[in-house]
Amino acid sequence: MGQSLQPEPSGERSGGMKPAEMAEEGSGLERGLHAIVGSFYRYAKGSEGPKELDQAAFQTLLSKELSHQLTNPEDQEAALDMFKKVDANNDQKISFDEYWDLIVEICRVIRRSNYNE
């Protein structure tokens, strides 16, 4: 059946599936959520413990994953400003929770631009 929203014990995945396998199943929304999470981990660094995006990794993520959203230099400058804004603890790195705040902001921009709000 569906995946539980309850946290799983460390290292366990629903049904033993890998993230890529889970991302191929489900609705468009479910696949999109897996894509958002997977994008963070594709670029995040850190050998042990929580992974984070430094500014270089953040720039790479933006250029490879959001190139259609950031089509002019003003957008890219705004993205750098966004890095500073979402880096809540000013450590020059973005944690997953800070990344999620960025995703929320991008979704708001998309909503305003494409859905007349």
Biopython code that builds the backbone (N, CA, C, O; Angstrom):
import numpy as np
from Bio.PDB.StructureBuilder import StructureBuilder

atoms = [
    (1, "MET", "N", (0.831, -1.164, 0.000)),
    (1, "MET", "CA", (0.000, 0.000, 0.000)),
    (1, "MET", "C", (0.887, 1.243, 0.000)),
    (1, "MET", "O", (2.071, 1.102, -0.307)),
    (2, "GLY", "N", (0.416, 2.436, 0.316)),
    (2, "GLY", "CA", (1.187, 3.663, 0.268)),
    (2, "GLY", "C", (2.255, 3.738, 1.342)),
    (2, "GLY", "O", (2.317, 2.913, 2.253)),
    (3, "GLN", "N", (3.093, 4.755, 1.204)),
    (3, "GLN", "CA", (4.157, 4.956, 2.176)),
    (3, "GLN", "C", (3.622, 5.723, 3.367)),
    (3, "GLN", "O", (2.802, 6.628, 3.219)),
    (4, "SER", "N", (4.083, 5.362, 4.529)),
    (4, "SER", "CA", (3.687, 6.028, 5.755)),
    (4, "SER", "C", (4.414, 7.363, 5.871)),
    (4, "SER", "O", (5.556, 7.500, 5.431)),
    (5, "LEU", "N", (3.753, 8.328, 6.458)),
    (5, "LEU", "CA", (4.398, 9.604, 6.723)),
    (5, "LEU", "C", (5.133, 9.594, 8.050)),
    (5, "LEU", "O", (5.766, 10.581, 8.422)),
    (6, "GLN", "N", (5.052, 8.487, 8.760)),
    (6, "GLN", "CA", (5.763, 8.351, 10.024)),
    (6, "GLN", "C", (7.244, 8.165, 9.766)),
    (6, "GLN", "O", (7.605, 7.472, 8.815)),
    (7, "PRO", "N", (8.127, 8.757, 10.577)),
    (7, "PRO", "CA", (9.560, 8.554, 10.395)),
    (7, "PRO", "C", (9.902, 7.077, 10.535)),
    (7, "PRO", "O", (9.352, 6.373, 11.381)),
    (8, "GLU", "N", (10.816, 6.626, 9.693)),
    (8, "GLU", "CA", (11.257, 5.233, 9.750)),
    (8, "GLU", "C", (12.562, 5.158, 10.525)),
    (8, "GLU", "O", (13.314, 6.132, 10.572)),
    (9, "PRO", "N", (12.832, 4.023, 11.126)),
    (9, "PRO", "CA", (14.117, 3.874, 11.801)),
    (9, "PRO", "C", (15.257, 4.135, 10.825)),
    (9, "PRO", "O", (15.138, 3.870, 9.629)),
    (10, "SER", "N", (16.341, 4.645, 11.339)),
    (10, "SER", "CA", (17.492, 5.009, 10.517)),
    (10, "SER", "C", (17.892, 3.868, 9.592)),
    (10, "SER", "O", (18.008, 2.716, 10.010)),
    (11, "GLY", "N", (18.101, 4.217, 8.313)),
    (11, "GLY", "CA", (18.581, 3.251, 7.341)),
    (11, "GLY", "C", (17.509, 2.401, 6.703)),
    (11, "GLY", "O", (17.798, 1.692, 5.739)),
    (12, "GLU", "N", (16.277, 2.438, 7.199)),
    (12, "GLU", "CA", (15.219, 1.623, 6.610)),
    (12, "GLU", "C", (14.435, 2.445, 5.605)),
    (12, "GLU", "O", (14.215, 3.641, 5.797)),
    (13, "ARG", "N", (14.022, 1.797, 4.542)),
    (13, "ARG", "CA", (13.201, 2.431, 3.529)),
    (13, "ARG", "C", (11.925, 1.612, 3.375)),
    (13, "ARG", "O", (11.911, 0.406, 3.622)),
    (14, "SER", "N", (10.893, 2.263, 2.978)),
    (14, "SER", "CA", (9.616, 1.585, 2.816)),
    (14, "SER", "C", (9.744, 0.426, 1.842)),
    (14, "SER", "O", (10.083, 0.617, 0.674)),
    (15, "GLY", "N", (9.468, -0.786, 2.335)),
    (15, "GLY", "CA", (9.520, -1.955, 1.488)),
    (15, "GLY", "C", (10.910, -2.310, 1.014)),
    (15, "GLY", "O", (11.048, -3.137, 0.113)),
    (16, "GLY", "N", (11.940, -1.723, 1.579)),
    (16, "GLY", "CA", (13.302, -2.013, 1.171)),
    (16, "GLY", "C", (13.688, -1.371, -0.156)),
    (16, "GLY", "O", (14.744, -1.681, -0.707)),
    (17, "MET", "N", (12.843, -0.477, -0.678)),
    (17, "MET", "CA", (13.152, 0.159, -1.963)),
    (17, "MET", "C", (14.159, 1.284, -1.786)),
    (17, "MET", "O", (14.216, 1.921, -0.734)),
    (18, "LYS", "N", (14.952, 1.522, -2.825)),
    (18, "LYS", "CA", (15.900, 2.633, -2.848)),
    (18, "LYS", "C", (15.146, 3.902, -3.247)),
    (18, "LYS", "O", (14.076, 3.816, -3.849)),
    (19, "PRO", "N", (15.698, 5.097, -2.916)),
    (19, "PRO", "CA", (14.997, 6.341, -3.252)),
    (19, "PRO", "C", (14.622, 6.445, -4.726)),
    (19, "PRO", "O", (13.528, 6.908, -5.049)),
    (20, "ALA", "N", (15.512, 6.023, -5.629)),
    (20, "ALA", "CA", (15.205, 6.116, -7.054)),
    (20, "ALA", "C", (14.009, 5.242, -7.425)),
    (20, "ALA", "O", (13.196, 5.621, -8.267)),
    (21, "GLU", "N", (13.906, 4.078, -6.798)),
    (21, "GLU", "CA", (12.774, 3.193, -7.072)),
    (21, "GLU", "C", (11.480, 3.810, -6.543)),
    (21, "GLU", "O", (10.439, 3.737, -7.195)),
    (22, "MET", "N", (11.552, 4.417, -5.356)),
    (22, "MET", "CA", (10.366, 5.038, -4.777)),
    (22, "MET", "C", (9.925, 6.223, -5.620)),
    (22, "MET", "O", (8.728, 6.480, -5.743)),
    (23, "ALA", "N", (10.880, 6.954, -6.209)),
    (23, "ALA", "CA", (10.567, 8.135, -7.001)),
    (23, "ALA", "C", (9.849, 7.781, -8.290)),
    (23, "ALA", "O", (9.174, 8.633, -8.868)),
    (24, "GLU", "N", (9.977, 6.544, -8.757)),
    (24, "GLU", "CA", (9.326, 6.127, -9.996)),
    (24, "GLU", "C", (7.883, 5.722, -9.776)),
    (24, "GLU", "O", (7.130, 5.605, -10.743)),
    (25, "GLU", "N", (7.482, 5.508, -8.559)),
    (25, "GLU", "CA", (6.125, 5.082, -8.254)),
    (25, "GLU", "C", (5.297, 6.264, -7.783)),
    (25, "GLU", "O", (5.831, 7.304, -7.397)),
    (26, "GLY", "N", (3.999, 6.089, -7.822)),
    (26, "GLY", "CA", (3.114, 7.072, -7.223)),
    (26, "GLY", "C", (2.660, 8.148, -8.185)),
    (26, "GLY", "O", (2.935, 8.113, -9.384)),
    (27, "SER", "N", (1.959, 9.098, -7.616)),
    (27, "SER", "CA", (1.381, 10.208, -8.372)),
    (27, "SER", "C", (2.460, 11.197, -8.798)),
    (27, "SER", "O", (3.613, 11.098, -8.380)),
    (28, "GLY", "N", (2.073, 12.135, -9.622)),
    (28, "GLY", "CA", (2.990, 13.185, -10.037)),
    (28, "GLY", "C", (3.509, 13.974, -8.844)),
    (28, "GLY", "O", (4.685, 14.336, -8.801)),
    (29, "LEU", "N", (2.646, 14.239, -7.883)),
    (29, "LEU", "CA", (3.061, 14.967, -6.683)),
    (29, "LEU", "C", (4.095, 14.167, -5.895)),
    (29, "LEU", "O", (5.110, 14.708, -5.455)),
    (30, "GLU", "N", (3.824, 12.869, -5.722)),
    (30, "GLU", "CA", (4.775, 12.027, -4.987)),
    (30, "GLU", "C", (6.128, 11.985, -5.701)),
    (30, "GLU", "O", (7.172, 12.092, -5.056)),
    (31, "ARG", "N", (6.116, 11.829, -7.020)),
    (31, "ARG", "CA", (7.377, 11.812, -7.781)),
    (31, "ARG", "C", (8.079, 13.158, -7.664)),
    (31, "ARG", "O", (9.304, 13.223, -7.560)),
    (32, "GLY", "N", (7.288, 14.239, -7.681)),
    (32, "GLY", "CA", (7.871, 15.573, -7.545)),
    (32, "GLY", "C", (8.539, 15.780, -6.193)),
    (32, "GLY", "O", (9.613, 16.375, -6.107)),
    (33, "LEU", "N", (7.901, 15.287, -5.144)),
    (33, "LEU", "CA", (8.492, 15.411, -3.806)),
    (33, "LEU", "C", (9.799, 14.628, -3.715)),
    (33, "LEU", "O", (10.777, 15.101, -3.137)),
    (34, "HIS", "N", (9.806, 13.425, -4.291)),
    (34, "HIS", "CA", (11.053, 12.649, -4.314)),
    (34, "HIS", "C", (12.128, 13.381, -5.123)),
    (34, "HIS", "O", (13.306, 13.343, -4.766)),
    (35, "ALA", "N", (11.727, 14.041, -6.202)),
    (35, "ALA", "CA", (12.691, 14.789, -7.015)),
    (35, "ALA", "C", (13.288, 15.949, -6.222)),
    (35, "ALA", "O", (14.486, 16.217, -6.313)),
    (36, "ILE", "N", (12.454, 16.635, -5.446)),
    (36, "ILE", "CA", (12.938, 17.764, -4.634)),
    (36, "ILE", "C", (13.952, 17.283, -3.601)),
    (36, "ILE", "O", (15.029, 17.861, -3.460)),
    (37, "VAL", "N", (13.601, 16.229, -2.887)),
    (37, "VAL", "CA", (14.506, 15.695, -1.860)),
    (37, "VAL", "C", (15.773, 15.151, -2.517)),
    (37, "VAL", "O", (16.880, 15.419, -2.051)),
    (38, "GLY", "N", (15.610, 14.387, -3.597)),
    (38, "GLY", "CA", (16.764, 13.805, -4.288)),
    (38, "GLY", "C", (17.720, 14.856, -4.824)),
    (38, "GLY", "O", (18.934, 14.653, -4.816)),
    (39, "SER", "N", (17.182, 15.978, -5.289)),
    (39, "SER", "CA", (18.044, 17.052, -5.801)),
    (39, "SER", "C", (18.948, 17.595, -4.707)),
    (39, "SER", "O", (20.126, 17.863, -4.942)),
    (40, "PHE", "N", (18.402, 17.753, -3.525)),
    (40, "PHE", "CA", (19.235, 18.234, -2.418)),
    (40, "PHE", "C", (20.403, 17.278, -2.184)),
    (40, "PHE", "O", (21.557, 17.701, -2.114)),
    (41, "TYR", "N", (20.098, 16.001, -2.066)),
    (41, "TYR", "CA", (21.137, 15.022, -1.732)),
    (41, "TYR", "C", (22.112, 14.768, -2.872)),
    (41, "TYR", "O", (23.231, 14.312, -2.637)),
    (42, "ARG", "N", (21.705, 15.056, -4.100)),
    (42, "ARG", "CA", (22.622, 14.920, -5.228)),
    (42, "ARG", "C", (23.769, 15.936, -5.140)),
    (42, "ARG", "O", (24.884, 15.654, -5.580)),
    (43, "TYR", "N", (23.496, 17.101, -4.580)),
    (43, "TYR", "CA", (24.496, 18.174, -4.529)),
    (43, "TYR", "C", (25.063, 18.434, -3.140)),
    (43, "TYR", "O", (26.117, 19.057, -3.019)),
    (44, "ALA", "N", (24.396, 17.976, -2.100)),
    (44, "ALA", "CA", (24.822, 18.226, -0.725)),
    (44, "ALA", "C", (26.110, 17.472, -0.424)),
    (44, "ALA", "O", (26.392, 16.420, -0.999)),
    (45, "LYS", "N", (26.876, 18.040, 0.489)),
    (45, "LYS", "CA", (28.155, 17.460, 0.878)),
    (45, "LYS", "C", (28.159, 17.151, 2.364)),
    (45, "LYS", "O", (27.371, 17.703, 3.132)),
    (46, "GLY", "N", (29.046, 16.270, 2.752)),
    (46, "GLY", "CA", (29.203, 15.893, 4.144)),
    (46, "GLY", "C", (29.389, 14.396, 4.233)),
    (46, "GLY", "O", (28.588, 13.627, 3.702)),
    (47, "SER", "N", (30.443, 13.988, 4.903)),
    (47, "SER", "CA", (30.734, 12.557, 4.956)),
    (47, "SER", "C", (29.883, 11.837, 5.995)),
    (47, "SER", "O", (29.387, 10.741, 5.736)),
    (48, "GLU", "N", (29.713, 12.426, 7.137)),
    (48, "GLU", "CA", (28.886, 11.822, 8.181)),
    (48, "GLU", "C", (27.949, 12.881, 8.723)),
    (48, "GLU", "O", (28.242, 14.076, 8.683)),
    (49, "GLY", "N", (26.839, 12.432, 9.220)),
    (49, "GLY", "CA", (25.877, 13.363, 9.778)),
    (49, "GLY", "C", (25.099, 14.065, 8.684)),
    (49, "GLY", "O", (25.071, 13.605, 7.542)),
    (50, "PRO", "N", (24.469, 15.175, 9.024)),
    (50, "PRO", "CA", (23.631, 15.879, 8.059)),
    (50, "PRO", "C", (24.427, 16.408, 6.869)),
    (50, "PRO", "O", (25.544, 16.904, 7.020)),
    (51, "LYS", "N", (23.845, 16.294, 5.715)),
    (51, "LYS", "CA", (24.443, 16.843, 4.501)),
    (51, "LYS", "C", (24.019, 18.294, 4.368)),
    (51, "LYS", "O", (22.958, 18.691, 4.850)),
    (52, "GLU", "N", (24.867, 19.088, 3.702)),
    (52, "GLU", "CA", (24.563, 20.506, 3.521)),
    (52, "GLU", "C", (25.035, 20.948, 2.146)),
    (52, "GLU", "O", (25.892, 20.314, 1.531)),
    (53, "LEU", "N", (24.457, 22.054, 1.675)),
    (53, "LEU", "CA", (24.892, 22.681, 0.436)),
    (53, "LEU", "C", (25.769, 23.868, 0.787)),
    (53, "LEU", "O", (25.341, 24.766, 1.511)),
    (54, "ASP", "N", (27.004, 23.878, 0.275)),
    (54, "ASP", "CA", (27.778, 25.108, 0.391)),
    (54, "ASP", "C", (27.395, 25.987, -0.795)),
    (54, "ASP", "O", (26.582, 25.589, -1.630)),
    (55, "GLN", "N", (27.976, 27.178, -0.869)),
    (55, "GLN", "CA", (27.544, 28.105, -1.915)),
    (55, "GLN", "C", (27.848, 27.559, -3.312)),
    (55, "GLN", "O", (27.039, 27.748, -4.220)),
    (56, "ALA", "N", (28.985, 26.889, -3.513)),
    (56, "ALA", "CA", (29.316, 26.317, -4.823)),
    (56, "ALA", "C", (28.326, 25.223, -5.206)),
    (56, "ALA", "O", (27.871, 25.174, -6.349)),
    (57, "ALA", "N", (27.990, 24.347, -4.264)),
    (57, "ALA", "CA", (27.023, 23.283, -4.539)),
    (57, "ALA", "C", (25.645, 23.876, -4.823)),
    (57, "ALA", "O", (24.911, 23.384, -5.679)),
    (58, "PHE", "N", (25.308, 24.929, -4.101)),
    (58, "PHE", "CA", (24.033, 25.611, -4.317)),
    (58, "PHE", "C", (23.971, 26.185, -5.728)),
    (58, "PHE", "O", (22.956, 26.058, -6.413)),
    (59, "GLN", "N", (25.068, 26.822, -6.160)),
    (59, "GLN", "CA", (25.131, 27.395, -7.517)),
    (59, "GLN", "C", (24.970, 26.295, -8.563)),
    (59, "GLN", "O", (24.262, 26.473, -9.554)),
    (60, "THR", "N", (25.631, 25.151, -8.338)),
    (60, "THR", "CA", (25.532, 24.038, -9.278)),
    (60, "THR", "C", (24.107, 23.514, -9.331)),
    (60, "THR", "O", (23.577, 23.265, -10.414)),
    (61, "LEU", "N", (23.483, 23.345, -8.171)),
    (61, "LEU", "CA", (22.098, 22.896, -8.130)),
    (61, "LEU", "C", (21.213, 23.852, -8.915)),
    (61, "LEU", "O", (20.383, 23.411, -9.710)),
    (62, "LEU", "N", (21.376, 25.150, -8.707)),
    (62, "LEU", "CA", (20.547, 26.123, -9.411)),
    (62, "LEU", "C", (20.752, 26.046, -10.917)),
    (62, "LEU", "O", (19.784, 26.056, -11.677)),
    (63, "SER", "N", (22.003, 25.968, -11.350)),
    (63, "SER", "CA", (22.262, 25.983, -12.790)),
    (63, "SER", "C", (21.810, 24.699, -13.469)),
    (63, "SER", "O", (21.391, 24.730, -14.626)),
    (64, "LYS", "N", (21.888, 23.572, -12.772)),
    (64, "LYS", "CA", (21.510, 22.297, -13.387)),
    (64, "LYS", "C", (20.045, 21.935, -13.184)),
    (64, "LYS", "O", (19.442, 21.302, -14.051)),
    (65, "GLU", "N", (19.474, 22.320, -12.076)),
    (65, "GLU", "CA", (18.119, 21.881, -11.744)),
    (65, "GLU", "C", (17.056, 22.960, -11.928)),
    (65, "GLU", "O", (15.876, 22.641, -12.071)),
    (66, "LEU", "N", (17.454, 24.226, -11.928)),
    (66, "LEU", "CA", (16.478, 25.313, -12.026)),
    (66, "LEU", "C", (16.793, 26.281, -13.160)),
    (66, "LEU", "O", (16.438, 27.458, -13.093)),
    (67, "SER", "N", (17.448, 25.795, -14.183)),
    (67, "SER", "CA", (17.892, 26.691, -15.259)),
    (67, "SER", "C", (16.722, 27.364, -15.982)),
    (67, "SER", "O", (16.878, 28.483, -16.470)),
    (68, "HIS", "N", (15.582, 26.729, -16.064)),
    (68, "HIS", "CA", (14.437, 27.344, -16.729)),
    (68, "HIS", "C", (13.740, 28.365, -15.836)),
    (68, "HIS", "O", (13.011, 29.223, -16.334)),
    (69, "GLN", "N", (13.953, 28.286, -14.539)),
    (69, "GLN", "CA", (13.393, 29.272, -13.613)),
    (69, "GLN", "C", (14.289, 30.497, -13.511)),
    (69, "GLN", "O", (13.818, 31.601, -13.239)),
    (70, "LEU", "N", (15.582, 30.296, -13.731)),
    (70, "LEU", "CA", (16.564, 31.380, -13.587)),
    (70, "LEU", "C", (17.132, 31.710, -14.964)),
    (70, "LEU", "O", (18.246, 31.309, -15.299)),
    (71, "THR", "N", (16.361, 32.439, -15.749)),
    (71, "THR", "CA", (16.722, 32.652, -17.147)),
    (71, "THR", "C", (17.474, 33.940, -17.414)),
    (71, "THR", "O", (17.946, 34.142, -18.532)),
    (72, "ASN", "N", (17.604, 34.811, -16.441)),
    (72, "ASN", "CA", (18.371, 36.033, -16.689)),
    (72, "ASN", "C", (19.254, 36.343, -15.480)),
    (72, "ASN", "O", (19.051, 35.798, -14.395)),
    (73, "PRO", "N", (20.240, 37.227, -15.681)),
    (73, "PRO", "CA", (21.181, 37.523, -14.585)),
    (73, "PRO", "C", (20.514, 38.049, -13.314)),
    (73, "PRO", "O", (20.998, 37.791, -12.212)),
    (74, "GLU", "N", (19.420, 38.776, -13.455)),
    (74, "GLU", "CA", (18.722, 39.277, -12.272)),
    (74, "GLU", "C", (18.180, 38.122, -11.432)),
    (74, "GLU", "O", (18.206, 38.175, -10.202)),
    (75, "ASP", "N", (17.689, 37.077, -12.105)),
    (75, "ASP", "CA", (17.194, 35.901, -11.381)),
    (75, "ASP", "C", (18.326, 35.235, -10.614)),
    (75, "ASP", "O", (18.145, 34.809, -9.474)),
    (76, "GLN", "N", (19.498, 35.146, -11.243)),
    (76, "GLN", "CA", (20.629, 34.495, -10.583)),
    (76, "GLN", "C", (21.101, 35.316, -9.391)),
    (76, "GLN", "O", (21.482, 34.754, -8.363)),
    (77, "GLU", "N", (21.080, 36.630, -9.518)),
    (77, "GLU", "CA", (21.428, 37.481, -8.378)),
    (77, "GLU", "C", (20.409, 37.312, -7.255)),
    (77, "GLU", "O", (20.765, 37.257, -6.078)),
    (78, "ALA", "N", (19.148, 37.233, -7.635)),
    (78, "ALA", "CA", (18.096, 37.001, -6.636)),
    (78, "ALA", "C", (18.305, 35.656, -5.946)),
    (78, "ALA", "O", (18.043, 35.520, -4.751)),
    (79, "ALA", "N", (18.778, 34.663, -6.702)),
    (79, "ALA", "CA", (19.033, 33.346, -6.108)),
    (79, "ALA", "C", (20.143, 33.427, -5.073)),
    (79, "ALA", "O", (20.061, 32.776, -4.031)),
    (80, "LEU", "N", (21.175, 34.208, -5.338)),
    (80, "LEU", "CA", (22.244, 34.372, -4.353)),
    (80, "LEU", "C", (21.727, 35.090, -3.113)),
    (80, "LEU", "O", (22.102, 34.756, -1.990)),
    (81, "ASP", "N", (20.871, 36.069, -3.324)),
    (81, "ASP", "CA", (20.240, 36.739, -2.186)),
    (81, "ASP", "C", (19.390, 35.753, -1.395)),
    (81, "ASP", "O", (19.324, 35.810, -0.167)),
    (82, "MET", "N", (18.729, 34.833, -2.136)),
    (82, "MET", "CA", (17.915, 33.821, -1.483)),
    (82, "MET", "C", (18.788, 32.902, -0.633)),
    (82, "MET", "O", (18.380, 32.488, 0.452)),
    (83, "PHE", "N", (19.991, 32.579, -1.120)),
    (83, "PHE", "CA", (20.923, 31.749, -0.346)),
    (83, "PHE", "C", (21.158, 32.399, 1.006)),
    (83, "PHE", "O", (21.082, 31.742, 2.044)),
    (84, "LYS", "N", (21.444, 33.694, 0.986)),
    (84, "LYS", "CA", (21.697, 34.413, 2.241)),
    (84, "LYS", "C", (20.449, 34.429, 3.126)),
    (84, "LYS", "O", (20.536, 34.320, 4.349)),
    (85, "LYS", "N", (19.294, 34.566, 2.486)),
    (85, "LYS", "CA", (18.040, 34.636, 3.245)),
    (85, "LYS", "C", (17.718, 33.300, 3.914)),
    (85, "LYS", "O", (17.315, 33.274, 5.077)),
    (86, "VAL", "N", (17.890, 32.189, 3.190)),
    (86, "VAL", "CA", (17.514, 30.899, 3.766)),
    (86, "VAL", "C", (18.589, 30.321, 4.671)),
    (86, "VAL", "O", (18.318, 29.387, 5.425)),
    (87, "ASP", "N", (19.807, 30.858, 4.612)),
    (87, "ASP", "CA", (20.881, 30.415, 5.510)),
    (87, "ASP", "C", (20.622, 31.025, 6.886)),
    (87, "ASP", "O", (21.304, 31.958, 7.309)),
    (88, "ALA", "N", (19.631, 30.482, 7.564)),
    (88, "ALA", "CA", (19.114, 31.059, 8.809)),
    (88, "ALA", "C", (20.177, 31.225, 9.888)),
    (88, "ALA", "O", (20.141, 32.192, 10.648)),
    (89, "ASN", "N", (21.124, 30.288, 9.961)),
    (89, "ASN", "CA", (22.136, 30.377, 11.015)),
    (89, "ASN", "C", (23.438, 31.016, 10.528)),
    (89, "ASN", "O", (24.433, 31.024, 11.253)),
    (90, "ASN", "N", (23.433, 31.548, 9.310)),
    (90, "ASN", "CA", (24.586, 32.268, 8.739)),
    (90, "ASN", "C", (25.883, 31.475, 8.774)),
    (90, "ASN", "O", (26.947, 32.035, 9.034)),
    (91, "ASP", "N", (25.801, 30.173, 8.512)),
    (91, "ASP", "CA", (27.019, 29.360, 8.507)),
    (91, "ASP", "C", (27.575, 29.132, 7.090)),
    (91, "ASP", "O", (28.485, 28.324, 6.898)),
    (92, "GLN", "N", (27.021, 29.848, 6.109)),
    (92, "GLN", "CA", (27.439, 29.741, 4.709)),
    (92, "GLN", "C", (27.134, 28.368, 4.119)),
    (92, "GLN", "O", (27.751, 27.964, 3.133)),
    (93, "LYS", "N", (26.199, 27.659, 4.709)),
    (93, "LYS", "CA", (25.758, 26.361, 4.217)),
    (93, "LYS", "C", (24.247, 26.288, 4.375)),
    (93, "LYS", "O", (23.655, 26.954, 5.225)),
    (94, "ILE", "N", (23.644, 25.464, 3.534)),
    (94, "ILE", "CA", (22.203, 25.297, 3.601)),
    (94, "ILE", "C", (21.898, 23.862, 4.002)),
    (94, "ILE", "O", (22.266, 22.917, 3.304)),
    (95, "SER", "N", (21.230, 23.713, 5.121)),
    (95, "SER", "CA", (20.769, 22.402, 5.588)),
    (95, "SER", "C", (19.530, 22.012, 4.783)),
    (95, "SER", "O", (19.010, 22.813, 4.007)),
    (96, "PHE", "N", (19.067, 20.790, 4.970)),
    (96, "PHE", "CA", (17.850, 20.387, 4.259)),
    (96, "PHE", "C", (16.672, 21.266, 4.664)),
    (96, "PHE", "O", (15.881, 21.659, 3.807)),
    (97, "ASP", "N", (16.539, 21.582, 5.944)),
    (97, "ASP", "CA", (15.422, 22.425, 6.386)),
    (97, "ASP", "C", (15.503, 23.811, 5.758)),
    (97, "ASP", "O", (14.477, 24.377, 5.381)),
    (98, "GLU", "N", (16.694, 24.359, 5.643)),
    (98, "GLU", "CA", (16.859, 25.660, 4.992)),
    (98, "GLU", "C", (16.551, 25.542, 3.492)),
    (98, "GLU", "O", (15.932, 26.435, 2.914)),
    (99, "TYR", "N", (16.978, 24.451, 2.873)),
    (99, "TYR", "CA", (16.680, 24.175, 1.464)),
    (99, "TYR", "C", (15.167, 24.123, 1.262)),
    (99, "TYR", "O", (14.645, 24.656, 0.282)),
    (100, "TRP", "N", (14.478, 23.486, 2.182)),
    (100, "TRP", "CA", (13.032, 23.388, 2.052)),
    (100, "TRP", "C", (12.397, 24.778, 2.072)),
    (100, "TRP", "O", (11.438, 25.021, 1.339)),
    (101, "ASP", "N", (12.913, 25.698, 2.900)),
    (101, "ASP", "CA", (12.411, 27.075, 2.906)),
    (101, "ASP", "C", (12.603, 27.716, 1.526)),
    (101, "ASP", "O", (11.749, 28.473, 1.063)),
    (102, "LEU", "N", (13.729, 27.406, 0.877)),
    (102, "LEU", "CA", (13.986, 27.907, -0.473)),
    (102, "LEU", "C", (12.955, 27.352, -1.451)),
    (102, "LEU", "O", (12.423, 28.094, -2.277)),
    (103, "ILE", "N", (12.671, 26.069, -1.365)),
    (103, "ILE", "CA", (11.686, 25.441, -2.251)),
    (103, "ILE", "C", (10.323, 26.107, -2.073)),
    (103, "ILE", "O", (9.618, 26.350, -3.053)),
    (104, "VAL", "N", (9.955, 26.400, -0.843)),
    (104, "VAL", "CA", (8.686, 27.078, -0.577)),
    (104, "VAL", "C", (8.658, 28.424, -1.286)),
    (104, "VAL", "O", (7.656, 28.771, -1.911)),
    (105, "GLU", "N", (9.741, 29.183, -1.200)),
    (105, "GLU", "CA", (9.804, 30.494, -1.861)),
    (105, "GLU", "C", (9.689, 30.350, -3.374)),
    (105, "GLU", "O", (8.986, 31.131, -4.016)),
    (106, "ILE", "N", (10.364, 29.372, -3.945)),
    (106, "ILE", "CA", (10.297, 29.145, -5.392)),
    (106, "ILE", "C", (8.868, 28.774, -5.796)),
    (106, "ILE", "O", (8.372, 29.243, -6.821)),
    (107, "CYS", "N", (8.214, 27.945, -5.004)),
    (107, "CYS", "CA", (6.822, 27.577, -5.288)),
    (107, "CYS", "C", (5.921, 28.806, -5.243)),
    (107, "CYS", "O", (5.000, 28.925, -6.052)),
    (108, "ARG", "N", (6.170, 29.705, -4.323)),
    (108, "ARG", "CA", (5.374, 30.940, -4.254)),
    (108, "ARG", "C", (5.563, 31.781, -5.510)),
    (108, "ARG", "O", (4.599, 32.338, -6.033)),
    (109, "VAL", "N", (6.800, 31.877, -5.999)),
    (109, "VAL", "CA", (7.081, 32.629, -7.228)),
    (109, "VAL", "C", (6.358, 31.980, -8.407)),
    (109, "VAL", "O", (5.741, 32.673, -9.216)),
    (110, "ILE", "N", (6.433, 30.672, -8.502)),
    (110, "ILE", "CA", (5.744, 29.954, -9.579)),
    (110, "ILE", "C", (4.247, 30.205, -9.504)),
    (110, "ILE", "O", (3.603, 30.454, -10.523)),
    (111, "ARG", "N", (3.696, 30.140, -8.310)),
    (111, "ARG", "CA", (2.258, 30.372, -8.137)),
    (111, "ARG", "C", (1.875, 31.772, -8.608)),
    (111, "ARG", "O", (0.899, 31.937, -9.340)),
    (112, "ARG", "N", (2.641, 32.780, -8.192)),
    (112, "ARG", "CA", (2.339, 34.151, -8.591)),
    (112, "ARG", "C", (2.494, 34.332, -10.094)),
    (112, "ARG", "O", (1.685, 35.013, -10.724)),
    (113, "SER", "N", (3.525, 33.730, -10.673)),
    (113, "SER", "CA", (3.809, 33.910, -12.098)),
    (113, "SER", "C", (2.846, 33.149, -12.992)),
    (113, "SER", "O", (2.472, 33.640, -14.057)),
    (114, "ASN", "N", (2.445, 31.974, -12.581)),
    (114, "ASN", "CA", (1.691, 31.095, -13.479)),
    (114, "ASN", "C", (0.222, 30.910, -13.133)),
    (114, "ASN", "O", (-0.553, 30.421, -13.955)),
    (115, "TYR", "N", (-0.162, 31.294, -11.934)),
    (115, "TYR", "CA", (-1.542, 31.035, -11.515)),
    (115, "TYR", "C", (-2.261, 32.308, -11.073)),
    (115, "TYR", "O", (-3.270, 32.257, -10.369)),
    (116, "ASN", "N", (-1.714, 33.463, -11.506)),
    (116, "ASN", "CA", (-2.362, 34.757, -11.309)),
    (116, "ASN", "C", (-2.727, 35.071, -9.876)),
    (116, "ASN", "O", (-3.806, 35.598, -9.603)),
    (117, "GLU", "N", (-1.826, 34.749, -8.957)),
    (117, "GLU", "CA", (-2.088, 35.103, -7.554)),
    (117, "GLU", "C", (-1.006, 36.011, -7.047)),
    (117, "GLU", "O", (-1.040, 36.425, -5.888)),
]
sb = StructureBuilder()
sb.init_structure("model")
sb.init_model(0)
sb.init_chain("A")
sb.init_seg("    ")
for serial, (resi, resn, name, xyz) in enumerate(atoms, 1):
    if name == "N":
        sb.init_residue(resn, " ", resi, " ")
    sb.init_atom(name, np.array(xyz, "f"), 0.0, 1.0, " ", f" {name:<3s}", serial, name[0])
structure = sb.get_structure()
